[in-house]
């Protein structure tokens, strides 16, 4: 089977998957994402996908951006390690899990820890035919007066046919004309392994027991309509399955819906479907019990007809039209809707920022909305917070000035003279947890210091920031991380706004600009116009730094390279429906592709800021549009149609996940939301016609709950 196939016009098949080819699953995911599908519905059974326990299907589901619905045809109470790994991933990725039995629901919650609200019970669909006690086909075949028993499906040891055949002699002794019809081909895997040896062993068993004349074999595959005709032909449907953990049987569901009297072993699906005397449940796969149940129903036609009528009535609950409505409602509930209403320009409340602060600085993480003291503080977030307070308009400066001193003090205290670098992590007890932070955290701190020299309204704050920038700037010459170099360039560019002759800042831009331009030239290839083989976090900052370095030096090649890279990234992060699709954190360390989840606010802010810079420097409307698209991600135009940022509280959730959102609201996310808004207000929206921003709250955008 090929991964892509040509189909005639009107064919419902658009792409096929070779179950043994990982690339085939990836290509299918890419095609689905490009199609703009609002939801994806996967029918899952371990045996139909390649790899250990069918794990190659994960190459598909990990790459799907649309909400995923998974129907689980098998839910094992005692999975192998490989099966559990696959199930855990499917549960983590799926917006909804569909099971066909209550047993499936309780097993998902009890064994796998699935959330109850994630699970939908939709029973196996069945036909909606008028009840026929004796079918027309039976008359055609001359069987109208004979008692007919039937078992259906692929033939194999798991069918329990031995027990049913051993039950026949006792039945034939009283009803010599009884006919047991075994309908279905031998399972293809069994045929491949041993030919028809298993079926022949059953025929030999029937011969030894003297009931060969009472068995009719239909050794073939049947389409649905013929299968239903064949089921309708029998008086009693036998399901002697020995595997009592089987949670679904389509032919059992069909037999009930067609009003057949059912005798079954107590496997999971049968226990649920045949409750309330809808059929006869056996204690197990025991031949004597089977013969006793058959004789009872054959001897008392009134009881058999009553069972048939109860079965038919039960089947009205699962007709295909009923199941179709339930499925349509689930798709409607799950499908992506992003809306097209105008996004509000109103500023998010600063209360969300201040609630994460104490007199030491801003807490790093939160549990839901509560600051998480267990993880203390980091210089990354205090640097971002310092940039925010220095970006606020004059009417917000009273409290901002007080907060700015705390954030600046944190940065000041973070400098480790002996290491020539800033520390990053501090415990709640105000003790530093390391001697120096990562290159990226040091680059961000230089950036915040440079920003303060240019934007702080307090001259004393500007002087402090300038001195600490100049003192710590030499460390940037040691940076090897592209992002650390980019952050340092952004800070140096800000430093030169106030002091155009600053030598340290000029060196950072000259060295860093040359480095990033060289990395871009060596990293790009057809279809991948980027600095690195893969994408990670804060991606747009690489392009923004190169654009600003090119304008500051000046170097037209640097600027054009940065604009080219940003143009590619913006297109790459635009979904086929037109909304922003941030590179997911699952993509880190992957080459040549990006997975859609988990999406982080930091990436949306970086894109807003980089596109805002490109718009400010070039005046081209395309950059304004890209910035607006990325900002709208915060307010619900995203792959789940859920707002992460809440204007009223000023909070922002920590990420967009396959199943919705990360309910925590930490400093990085909150600051990204606020700083993205500042770029929109100061650069992007300022160029548009004046508007009453306070009246533009988009009430159609999903609100932030909790």
C-alpha positions in Angstrom: 0.0 0.0 0.0 1.4 3.4 -1.0 1.4 6.4 1.3 -0.2 8.5 -1.5 -2.4 7.2 -4.2 -4.2 8.7 -7.1 -8.0 8.4 -6.8 -10.7 9.0 -9.4 -12.7 12.2 -9.1 -15.4 11.8 -6.4 -13.5 9.1 -4.5 -13.8 9.5 -0.7 -10.1 8.3 -0.3 -7.6 11.2 -0.4 -4.5 9.5 1.0 -3.6 6.0 2.1 -1.1 4.9 4.7 1.4 2.0 4.4 1.1 0.6 8.0 4.9 -0.3 8.0 6.2 3.0 6.7 6.7 5.8 9.3 7.1 8.5 6.6 3.6 7.5 5.3 2.0 8.4 8.7 3.9 11.7 8.7 2.8 12.5 5.2 -0.8 11.8 6.1 -0.6 14.2 9.1 0.9 16.9 6.9 -1.9 16.5 4.4 -4.6 16.6 7.1 -3.1 19.7 8.6 -2.9 21.4 5.2 -6.5 20.5 4.5 -7.8 22.7 7.3 -9.8 19.8 8.9 -11.7 20.9 12.0 -11.3 17.5 13.7 -9.7 14.1 13.0 -11.4 10.9 14.0 -9.1 7.9 14.4 -10.4 4.3 14.7 -7.8 2.5 16.8 -7.0 -1.1 17.1 -3.5 -2.3 18.0 -3.2 -4.8 15.2 -3.9 -2.6 12.2 -0.9 -0.2 12.7 2.8 -1.0 12.3 5.4 -1.2 15.0 5.4 -2.5 18.5 1.8 -2.6 19.7 1.0 -0.5 16.6 3.1 2.4 17.9 3.7 3.8 14.4 0.3 5.4 14.6 1.9 7.9 17.0 3.9 9.3 14.1 0.5 10.5 12.9 -1.2 11.6 16.0 1.8 13.5 17.3 1.7 15.7 14.2 -2.0 16.5 14.0 -3.0 20.0 14.8 -6.8 19.6 14.7 -8.6 18.2 17.7 -8.3 14.4 17.7 -11.1 12.0 18.5 -10.1 8.3 19.0 -12.4 5.4 19.0 -10.8 2.6 21.0 -11.9 -0.7 19.8 -9.7 -2.5 22.4 -9.2 -1.3 26.0 -7.0 -3.8 27.8 -7.2 -4.1 31.6 -3.7 -5.7 31.6 -1.7 -4.2 28.8 1.9 -5.0 27.9 4.4 -2.2 28.4 4.3 -1.4 24.7 0.5 -1.3 24.7 0.4 0.9 27.7 2.9 3.3 26.2 0.7 3.6 23.0 -2.5 4.0 25.1 -0.9 6.7 27.3 0.1 8.7 24.3 -3.3 8.4 22.6 -5.0 9.5 25.9 -2.6 12.5 26.2 -3.2 13.5 22.6 -6.9 13.0 22.1 -9.5 15.6 22.9 -12.1 12.9 23.1 -11.9 9.1 23.6 -14.8 7.0 22.3 -15.6 3.6 23.8 -18.5 1.3 23.0 -19.0 -0.1 26.5 -19.2 1.0 30.1 -16.4 -1.4 30.8 -14.2 0.6 28.4 -15.0 3.8 30.2 -14.2 2.4 33.7 -11.0 0.7 32.4 -9.8 4.0 30.8 -10.3 5.9 34.1 -9.1 3.2 36.5 -6.2 1.6 34.6 -5.0 4.5 32.5 -6.0 7.5 34.5 -8.0 9.1 31.7 -10.2 12.0 32.7 -14.0 11.1 32.9 -14.9 14.2 30.9 -12.6 13.1 28.1 -14.5 9.9 27.5 -17.7 9.5 25.4 -19.7 6.2 25.3 -21.1 5.7 21.8 -22.3 2.1 21.3 -21.6 0.0 18.2 -23.9 1.2 15.4 -26.6 -1.2 14.1 -29.0 -1.4 11.1 -32.6 -0.2 11.3 -34.5 -2.9 9.5 -38.2 -4.0 10.1 -38.4 -7.0 12.4 -38.7 -10.3 10.5 -39.4 -13.5 12.5 -38.7 -15.6 9.4 -36.6 -13.9 6.7 -37.5 -14.1 3.0 -34.0 -15.5 2.3 -34.7 -18.4 4.5 -37.8 -19.3 2.5 -35.7 -18.9 -0.7 -33.1 -21.4 0.6 -35.8 -23.9 1.7 -35.0 -23.4 5.4 -38.2 -21.9 6.6 -39.2 -24.8 8.8 -35.7 -25.8 10.1 -34.4 -24.4 13.4 -31.3 -22.3 12.4 -28.4 -21.4 14.6 -25.6 -19.1 13.4 -22.1 -17.8 14.4 -20.5 -15.1 12.3 -17.0 -13.6 11.8 -13.5 -14.5 10.9 -12.7 -18.1 11.9 -10.0 -18.7 14.4 -9.4 -20.3 17.8 -10.7 -17.3 19.6 -14.2 -17.9 18.3 -15.1 -20.8 20.6 -16.5 -22.9 17.8 -15.2 -26.1 19.4 -17.6 -25.6 22.3 -20.5 -24.9 20.1 -19.9 -28.0 17.9 -19.6 -30.2 21.0 -23.0 -28.8 22.2 -24.7 -30.0 19.0 -25.2 -33.7 19.6 -27.5 -33.1 22.6 -29.5 -30.7 20.5 -29.6 -32.9 17.4 -30.9 -35.8 19.5 -34.1 -33.8 20.1 -34.2 -31.7 16.9 -32.6 -33.7 14.1 -33.2 -31.1 11.5 -31.4 -28.3 13.4 -28.9 -26.4 11.2 -25.8 -24.6 12.6 -24.5 -22.1 10.0 -20.9 -21.0 10.6 -20.5 -17.9 8.4 -17.1 -16.3 7.7 -13.7 -16.9 6.1 -10.7 -18.2 8.1 -8.7 -15.3 9.5 -6.1 -14.3 6.9 -3.2 -14.4 9.5 -4.2 -18.0 10.3 -4.4 -18.9 6.7 -0.9 -17.5 6.1 0.5 -19.5 9.0 -1.1 -22.9 8.5 -3.6 -22.7 5.6 -7.0 -24.2 6.4 -5.8 -26.6 9.1 -7.9 -25.1 11.8 -11.1 -25.2 9.8 -10.4 -28.8 8.8 -9.9 -29.7 12.5 -13.4 -28.3 13.2 -14.8 -30.4 10.4 -13.1 -33.5 11.7 -14.5 -32.8 15.2 -18.1 -32.5 13.8 -17.6 -35.7 11.9 -16.4 -37.6 15.0 -19.5 -36.3 16.9 -21.8 -37.3 14.0 -23.2 -33.8 13.4 -21.5 -32.9 10.1 -24.9 -32.9 8.3 -26.2 -30.3 10.8 -23.4 -27.8 10.0 -23.3 -25.5 7.0 -20.0 -23.6 6.3 -20.0 -20.3 4.5 -16.2 -19.9 4.0 -16.1 -16.3 2.5 -16.1 -12.6 3.3 -19.4 -10.9 3.2 -20.3 -7.3 2.6 -22.4 -5.5 5.2 -25.8 -6.0 3.4 -25.2 -9.7 2.8 -23.9 -10.1 6.4 -27.2 -8.6 7.7 -29.2 -10.9 5.5 -27.3 -13.9 6.8 -27.8 -12.9 10.4 -31.5 -12.3 9.8 -31.8 -15.8 8.5 -31.2 -17.5 11.9 -33.5 -18.1 14.9 -30.7 -18.1 17.4 -27.3 -16.3 17.3 -24.5 -18.1 19.1 -21.5 -16.1 20.5 -19.5 -18.8 22.3 -16.4 -16.6 22.6 -13.9 -17.8 25.2 -12.2 -14.4 25.7 -14.3 -12.8 28.3 -12.4 -9.5 28.0 -13.6 -8.8 24.5 -15.2 -5.4 24.7 -16.8 -5.1 21.2 -18.5 -7.5 18.8 -20.1 -6.0 15.7 -22.0 -9.1 14.8 -23.4 -9.4 18.3 -24.7 -5.9 18.1 -26.2 -6.6 14.6 -27.9 -9.8 15.8 -29.5 -7.9 18.7 -30.7 -5.1 16.5 -32.2 -7.5 14.0 -34.2 -9.2 16.7 -32.4 -12.5 16.9 -32.4 -14.6 20.1 -28.8 -14.5 21.4 -27.0 -17.0 23.5 -23.5 -15.8 24.5 -20.7 -16.3 26.9 -20.4 -13.5 29.4 -17.7 -11.4 27.6 -17.7 -7.7 28.3 -19.8 -6.5 25.4 -22.4 -9.3 25.8 -22.8 -8.6 29.6 -23.7 -5.0 28.9 -25.7 -5.5 25.7 -27.7 -8.5 26.9 -28.6 -7.2 30.4 -32.3 -6.9 31.3 -33.0 -10.3 29.6 -32.2 -9.0 26.1 -30.4 -12.4 25.5 -29.2 -15.5 27.3 -25.8 -15.2 29.1 -23.9 -18.4 29.7 -21.7 -18.9 32.8 -18.8 -19.6 30.4 -17.7 -21.3 27.2 -19.1 -24.6 28.3 -20.7 -27.0 25.8 -23.2 -28.4 28.2 -24.5 -24.9 29.1 -24.7 -24.0 25.4 -26.8 -27.1 24.7 -29.1 -26.5 27.7 -29.7 -22.8 26.5 -30.4 -23.9 22.9 -32.8 -26.6 24.0 -34.7 -24.2 26.2 -35.2 -21.6 23.5 -36.1 -24.3 20.9 -38.6 -26.0 23.2 -40.4 -22.8 24.2 -41.1 -20.8 21.1 -42.9 -18.1 23.1 -39.9 -17.5 25.2 -37.7 -17.3 22.1 -40.0 -14.8 20.5 -40.1 -12.7 23.7 -36.3 -12.7 23.7 -36.3 -11.7 20.1 -38.7 -8.8 20.7 -36.7 -7.5 23.6 -33.5 -7.7 21.5 -35.2 -5.8 18.7 -36.4 -3.1 21.0 -32.9 -2.7 22.5 -31.5 -2.4 19.0 -33.5 0.8 18.4 -31.1 2.6 20.8 -28.1 1.9 18.6 -29.4 2.3 15.0 -27.0 3.9 12.6 -29.1 7.1 12.5 -29.0 7.3 16.4 -25.3 6.7 16.4 -24.7 9.1 13.6 -26.4 11.9 15.6 -24.3 11.1 18.6 -21.1 11.2 16.5 -22.2 14.4 14.8 -22.8 16.1 18.1 -19.3 14.9 19.3 -17.7 16.3 16.2 -19.5 19.6 16.7 -18.4 19.8 20.3 -14.8 19.0 19.5 -14.2 20.7 16.2 -12.0 23.8 15.9 -13.8 27.1 15.7 -11.6 30.2 15.8 -14.0 33.0 15.0 -13.3 36.0 12.8 -14.4 38.9 15.0 -12.1 41.9 15.6 -9.6 41.3 18.3 -9.7 43.7 21.2 -7.0 46.4 21.6 -7.7 46.8 25.3 -4.7 46.4 27.5 -4.7 43.4 29.9 -5.0 44.3 33.5 -1.6 44.7 35.3 -3.1 43.0 38.3 -2.2 39.7 36.8 1.5 40.7 36.8 1.5 42.2 40.3 -0.2 39.1 41.8 2.9 37.1 40.9 5.3 39.5 42.7 6.6 40.0 46.2 9.3 42.3 47.5 12.0 40.0 46.1 10.8 40.0 42.5 8.4 38.0 40.4 7.8 34.3 41.1 8.8 31.9 38.3 5.8 29.5 38.3 2.3 29.2 39.5 -0.1 26.4 40.4 -3.2 27.6 38.5 -3.2 31.2 39.7 -1.3 30.8 42.9 2.5 31.7 42.9 4.5 28.5 43.4 7.0 29.3 46.1 8.6 25.8 45.7 10.3 27.0 42.5 11.3 30.5 43.7 12.5 33.1 41.2 14.6 33.3 38.1 16.5 36.2 36.5 14.9 35.4 33.1 11.5 36.5 34.4 12.7 39.4 36.4 14.5 40.7 33.3 11.3 40.4 31.3 9.3 42.1 34.1 11.8 45.0 34.1 11.2 45.4 30.3 7.5 45.4 30.8 7.5 48.1 33.5 9.7 50.3 31.2 7.3 49.7 28.3 4.2 50.9 30.1 2.5 54.2 29.3 2.8 57.1 31.7 -0.5 56.5 33.4 0.7 53.2 34.7 4.0 54.3 36.1 3.2 54.8 39.8 3.1 51.2 40.8 5.4 50.3 37.9 8.2 52.4 39.4 8.0 50.6 42.7 8.0 47.2 41.0 10.9 48.2 38.7 13.2 48.8 41.7 12.5 45.2 42.9 13.2 43.7 39.5 16.3 45.8 39.0 17.5 44.9 42.5 17.1 41.2 41.7 19.2 41.6 38.6 21.8 43.6 40.4 22.0 40.9 43.1 22.3 38.3 40.4 25.7 39.5 39.1 28.5 37.2 40.2 31.7 39.1 39.8 34.0 36.1 40.2 32.1 34.2 37.5 31.7 37.2 35.2 28.1 36.3 34.7 24.6 36.5 36.2 23.1 33.8 38.3 19.6 32.7 37.2 17.7 30.6 39.8 17.0 31.7 43.4 15.0 29.7 46.0 12.2 31.2 48.0 14.6 31.5 50.9 16.6 34.1 48.7 19.5 31.8 48.3 21.0 31.5 44.8 21.0 27.9 43.5 23.9 28.3 41.1 27.0 30.3 40.5 26.1 31.3 37.0 23.0 30.9 34.8 22.8 29.7 31.2 24.0 31.7 28.3 20.4 32.4 27.3 19.5 33.8 30.7 22.6 36.0 30.7 21.7 37.2 27.2 18.2 38.1 28.3 19.6 40.0 31.2 21.8 42.1 28.9 18.8 42.7 26.8 16.7 44.0 29.7 19.6 46.2 30.8 19.9 47.7 27.3 16.2 48.2 27.2 16.2 50.0 30.5 18.9 52.4 29.3 16.6 53.4 26.4 13.1 53.2 27.9 13.3 53.8 31.7 11.7 57.2 32.6 13.8 57.5 35.8 17.2 58.9 34.9 18.8 57.1 37.9 17.4 53.8 36.6 18.9 54.6 33.1 22.3 55.3 34.7 22.3 52.1 36.8 21.3 50.0 33.7 23.9 51.6 31.5 26.7 51.0 34.0 25.7 47.3 34.7 25.3 46.7 30.9 28.8 48.1 30.2 30.3 46.2 33.1 28.7 42.8 32.1 28.8 43.2 28.3 32.2 41.5 27.8 30.6 38.1 28.7 28.7 38.3 25.4 31.9 37.8 23.5 32.0 34.2 25.0 28.4 33.3 23.9 28.0 30.4 21.6 24.2 29.9 21.8 22.5 31.6 18.8 19.7 32.8 21.1 22.0 34.2 23.7 23.8 36.1 20.9 20.4 37.3 19.6 19.3 38.5 23.0 22.5 40.4 23.5 22.2 42.0 20.1 18.7 43.2 21.0 20.0 44.7 24.3 23.0 46.3 22.5 20.8 47.9 19.9 18.8 49.4 22.7 21.9 50.6 24.5 23.0 52.4 21.3 19.8 54.3 21.2 21.0 56.4 24.1 24.7 56.1 23.5 25.5 55.6 19.8 29.2 55.5 20.4 29.1 52.7 23.0 32.0 50.4 22.1 30.8 47.3 24.0 27.4 47.4 22.4 28.9 48.0 19.0 31.1 45.0 19.3 28.2 42.8 20.4 26.3 43.8 17.3 29.2 43.4 14.9 30.2 40.0 16.2 26.7 38.8 16.7 25.4 40.0 13.4 28.2 38.3 11.5 27.7 35.1 13.4 23.9 35.0 12.9 24.2 35.8 9.2 26.8 33.0 8.7 24.6 30.6 10.6 21.6 31.5 8.5 23.6 31.0 5.2 24.9 27.6 6.3 21.6 26.4 7.8 19.2 27.2 5.1 18.2 24.7 2.4 15.3 24.2 -0.1 12.1 24.6 1.8 13.9 25.5 5.1 15.0 29.1 5.2 16.2 29.1 8.7 19.3 29.4 11.0 19.1 25.9 12.5 18.1 22.3 11.4 15.2 22.5 13.7 13.0 25.0 15.6 13.0 25.5 19.4 11.8 28.4 21.6 12.0 32.2 21.0 12.7 31.4 17.3 11.7 34.8 15.9 14.3 36.5 18.1 17.1 35.2 15.8 15.5 36.9 12.8 14.7 40.1 14.7 18.3 40.4 16.0 19.7 40.1 12.5 17.2 42.7 11.2 18.2 45.1 13.9 21.9 44.4 13.5 21.6 45.1 9.8 19.8 48.4 10.4 22.2 49.5 13.2 25.5 48.7 11.5 24.2 49.3 8.7 24.4 46.1 6.7 21.8 45.5 4.0 22.8 41.8 3.7 22.2 41.3 7.4 18.8 43.0 7.3 17.7 41.2 4.2 18.7 37.9 5.6 16.8 38.6 8.8 13.7 39.6 6.8 13.9 36.5 4.6 14.2 34.2 7.6 11.3 36.0 9.4 9.1 35.8 6.3 9.7 32.0 6.1 9.1 31.5 9.8 5.8 33.6 9.7 4.5 31.5 6.8 5.6 28.3 8.5 3.7 29.2 11.7 0.5 30.1 9.8 -2.1 27.3 9.7 -4.1 26.7 6.5 -7.1 28.3 8.2 -5.0 31.5 8.6 -4.4 31.5 12.4 -1.0 31.5 14.2 0.3 28.0 15.0 3.2 28.4 17.3 6.0 25.8 17.0 5.3 23.3 19.8 7.7 22.4 22.5 7.5 18.8 21.3 9.5 20.0 18.3 12.7 20.8 20.2 15.7 18.8 18.9 13.7 17.6 15.8 15.2 18.4 12.4 13.3 19.7 9.5 9.8 19.6 11.0 7.7 21.1 13.8 5.1 19.4 15.9 2.1 21.4 16.8 2.1 21.0 20.6 2.6 22.2 23.3 2.4 25.8 22.0 4.0 28.4 24.3 3.1 32.1 24.9 6.8 33.0 24.6 6.7 32.0 20.9 3.7 34.1 20.2 5.3 37.1 21.9 8.6 36.6 20.0 6.7 36.6 16.7 4.7 39.7 17.6 7.8 41.5 18.5 9.9 40.5 15.5 7.1 41.3 13.1 6.5 44.6 14.9 10.2 45.4 14.4 10.0 44.5 10.7 6.9 46.7 10.3 8.5 49.6 12.2 11.6 49.5 10.0 10.1 48.7 6.6 6.5 50.0 6.8 5.3 47.0 4.9 1.7 46.0 5.9 2.5 42.3 5.7 4.5 42.5 8.9 1.6 44.3 10.7 -0.7 41.5 9.6 1.6 38.8 10.8 1.9 40.6 14.2 -1.8 40.8 14.5 -2.2 37.1 13.6 0.3 36.1 16.3 -1.3 38.4 18.9 -4.7 37.0 18.2 -3.4 33.6 19.3 -3.5 34.8 22.9 -7.2 35.7 22.5 -8.5 32.5 21.0 -7.5 32.4 17.3 -5.5 29.2 17.7 -5.6 25.5 17.2 -8.1 24.9 19.9 -10.1 28.1 19.7 -9.4 28.8 23.4 -8.2 32.1 24.8 -5.1 31.8 26.9 -4.8 35.5 27.8 -7.6 37.1 29.8 -7.8 40.9 29.5 -9.9 41.2 32.7 -7.5 39.5 35.1 -4.3 40.1 33.1 -3.4 36.4 33.4 -2.2 34.1 30.7 -2.3 30.3 30.7 1.0 28.4 30.3 0.4 26.7 27.0 -1.9 25.3 24.3 -2.0 21.5 24.5 -3.6 18.8 22.3 -6.5 18.5 24.8 -6.9 22.3 25.5 -4.8 24.4 27.7 -2.3 24.1 30.6 -4.3 25.6 33.4 -1.2 27.0 35.2 -0.4 30.7 34.8 3.3 31.4 35.4 5.4 34.6 35.0 6.8 33.8 31.6 3.3 33.4 30.1 1.8 36.4 31.8 4.8 38.6 30.8 4.7 37.4 27.2 1.0 38.3 26.9 1.6 41.8 28.3 4.8 42.5 26.4 3.1 41.3 23.1 0.3 43.8 23.8 2.8 46.6 24.3 4.3 45.9 20.9 0.9 45.9 19.3 -0.1 49.2 21.1 3.1 51.0 20.6 4.0 49.9 17.0 1.3 48.0 15.2 -2.0 49.6 16.2 -0.5 53.1 16.5 -0.3 53.2 12.7 -4.0 52.5 12.3 -6.9 55.0 12.6 -7.6 56.0 16.2 -10.2 53.9 17.9 -11.9 53.6 21.2 -9.8 50.7 22.4 -11.9 50.2 25.6 -15.0 49.6 23.6 -13.5 46.9 21.3 -13.6 44.0 23.8 -14.3 41.0 21.6 -17.1 39.2 23.4 -17.1 36.4 20.9 -13.5 35.3 21.9 -13.6 32.4 24.3 -13.0 33.6 27.8 -10.3 32.4 30.2 -11.9 30.1 32.7 -10.7 29.2 36.2 
